[in-house]
Amino acid sequence: MGRNRYLRQKPLTAAEQAYFLRLNFPGFSILTARNHLECVGSLQPTLISDAYTVKIVYKVPVRPQVQVLKPGLRLAPGKTRLPHVFEGNKLCLHDVGDWRPDRRISEFVVPWTSLWLAFYEFWVLTGEWLGDGREPGVVKK
């Protein structure tokens, strides 16, 4: 009997997530302990972009939290806060329901982070956020 697509898939363990991260991003440093994963690595969203050191913290099965460690995130001229971030400047990468714990961080969260950084760089230059989505805490209409 085939899998029922309506049944929830089993969450990937921290060790499984670490395995896939090592395969796809061998330059990342990764620590795991039971159901907890922390990794730090460098991402460069485009060929002309800065390289960013990012930290991903994942406690199975809760949504991974991502922060930019360096360089420090700047504000666009005339802006008073960063767009699409949670408290503590943790990046808002997706909407509710886009992340599931059976998905690979290496295939979803890391690419989403790189895309966020590309939108961020354009925002710093223009003051306009071109990424899709909504600000954290704002309810969809």
Residue, then its C-alpha position, 0 to 999 in steps of 0.5 A: m500500500g502506498r503512502n497516504r499524502y494526507l498523513r504527516q511525515k515523520p520529522l527528520t532528526a537533528a542528525e539526519q538534518a546535519y547529514f544533508l547539510r554536510l552533503n550540500f554545504p560542506g563548509f558549514s560547521i554543524l553541532t547536533a545533540r539529540n533533537h537540537l542542531e546548530c550550524v554556522g556557515s557562509l552564504q553569498p546570494t549573488l556573485i556580486s553580493d557580500a558573503y554573510t555568516v549565518k547561524i541556523v538553530y533547529k529544535v525538532p520539530v519547531r521552525p528553524q531560526v536563522q540569524v545573520l552574524k556578520p556583517g551586521l545588517r544595515l538599515a536602508p536610508g530613511k528606514t527605522r527597522l529591518p523588514h521581514v525579521f522577528e524579534g532579535n533580528k531572526l529572519c522571517l523566511h516563509d509563511v505559516g505552513d511553508w515549513r514542515p519538520d519532514r523537509r530538509i533544512s539544506e533544501f528549504v531553509v538555506p535557499w530561503t535564507s540566501l533569497w532573503l539576503a538577496f532581497y535585503e541587499f536590494w532593500v538596502l539600496t532602494g528601500e523597497w522590499l521586493g520579496d513576496g510574503r508579509e511582515p511577521g505579526v501581520v494577518k493575511k486578508 
